[in-house]
Amino acid sequence: MLFHLKTVVVILLVMTGVGVTVNALRTTTKIVPSKFEPNRTIKNDATPPGVPADPVANDSTATTSQPADPHTAVLADVLNYYGSPDVYFVDARKPEQYAAGHIKGAINLPSTALFENIERVVSYVPQPNMVIVYCDGGNCEASHTVADALRNQFGYTNVKVYIKGWEELMTSPRFAEMTETGA
């Protein structure tokens, strides 16, 4: 009996360690530039045709480093890709949040009603275009849920998650230009 209890405790400790590690790796980290390399925007190599090559120079809030994960986007990417005919934005928030404000041209695909609304998205977003999924930001998992479904169940290959999402976008000087209210 004591042997089984020790085994259970060891398994629980190992699983807790794995969980903590996975959660730590899933969050974004801030990269602090060295004094030898000034802040600069690093262009994502997977830029689709028709997307402007230069970052938005006037936006001091844009994150200037490329995300470590090729499936994520930072504010600079969102600002660069906004307006490109080859990039589509998907808002994974609830319909009432979408109605209160969203990126112009974004389609609402709430993670809570993913399969009920997927036909609208599939007809709206032709492949192989880039899709950037966003939600509130911070600890919001809705964008991850939607992006994973688009990749794994609906065959989209170029899907990025804007992790800091709506929360960060509201701080951008281009916020009013890029957003609208009403569903």
N, C-alpha and C positions, 0 to 999 in steps of 0.2 A: 504494500500500500504506500509506504514512504517513497519507494522507488518511482512509482507512478506520479506522485505529487511532485517530486523533483523534476521529472520529465516534463510535466505540464508547465511548471514554472520556467524552465529553460526555454520551452517553445514560446511561451508568452513573451519572454524577454527578447528573444530573437525577432519575433514578429513585430514587437513594438519598435525595435531598432530599425527594421526594414521600413515600417510605416513612417517613422520620423525622417529617415533618409529620403524616401520618395517625396514626401511633402516639402522637404527642404530644397530638393532639386527642381520641383515644379514651379517655385516662385522665381521671379526675375531678380537679378542682382544688379546693383548699380556699378558701372565700371567707371572708376575715377581715372581720368587721363593723367599721365605722368607730366612732369614739367618739361620734358623733352618732346612731347607730342601734344600740341595744342588741341583743343576741342575741334573736332571736324566730323562731318557726317560721312559715314562709310556706306557707299552705295551697295544695295543688295544685288548680287549677281543674277538673281532670278527676275529681273525687271522685265515685265512684258513689253511688247512693242507698243509704241505710242505714249509711253509714260515719260514725263519730263525727266531729264537726266540730272538736273541740278536740284538740290534740296531747297526748301523755302528758307531763304537767308534771313528774312525779317522775323522769324518766329524763334524767340529766345527760349521758349519753353520746350522746344522739340528735343527729344532725347537724341543725343548725337552719336551713340555707338550702335553698331549692328547687334541685334539680339543673338545670343549664342545658339538658340534653337531656330532652324530655318522655317519652322511652322509658326513663328510669332512675328508680330509687327510692332514697331515703336511709333511714337507720334510723328517723327520725321517721315516714316513710310506712309502713314495715313495722309499727311499733308502733301507728299509727293504724288501719291496715287489718286488723290481726290480729283475728279473730273476726267480721268482717263477712261476712254470707252472700253478698255480691256479689263477694268477692275470693277468688281461689284462688291457692295457693302451689304452685310446681313446683320441686322440688329436682333440679338437673341434675348432681349428683355421682354417683359410682359407688355401686352398691347397698350395698356394705359400709360406705361412709361414711354413707349414709342410715340404715342399720340401727344405726349407732353413735349417731346423734342427728339429729333433723330438726325443723322447725317442725311443731307438732301440726296434723294435717289435710293436710299437704303430700303431694303425690303424687310419686313418684320417676320421673323421665324422664331417665336418664343420656344425656348427649350422645353417648356411644359406642354406644348402642343406641337411638337416637332413633326410627327407623322401625319397629323391632320392637315398641316399646312405645306408639306414638302412639295406638292404638285405646283403650287404657285412659284416656289423658288426654282424648281427644275425648269419650268417654262420661262422664267425671268433671266436665269443665269446660264447662258450657253457655255459649253465646255470648249476649249481648254482654258478659259479665262481665269484670272486670279479672283479669289473670293477672300475678303477680309471680314471676319466675324468679330463683333464686339458686344459687350454687355456693360454693366456698371463700372467694372474695373475692380481693383483690389482683390478681394477673395471670391469674386463672382465666378461660378463654375459654368454658368449658362453658355458662354461662348465656347468653352472647351467641349461641352456636350454636343452642341450643334456642329462645330467643326469636325469632331470625331465622326459624327453620323454622316456628314457630307463626304468625308474621305472614305470611310469604311463601308458604308451601306449604299451610297449613291454615286460612287465612282469619281468624285472630284479629286483631282490630283494636286492642284495648286491652291490650297486653303491655308490661310494664316489667321492667327488669333491676335487681336489687338488687346493685350492683357490689361493694360491700364484703362482702356475703354473710355466710356462717357465721362467718367470722373476726371480724367486727365484732359480730355478734349475740351471740356468746359473752361480750362485755364488758357487755352490757345487764343492768341489775338485774332485768329481766323475763325473762331467759333461761330460768330453771327453769320459770316459769309457762307459757311459750310453746313449750317443746320436749318431745320425748319420744324414747325409744329403742325399738328393735325395729321391724322392717319390717311 
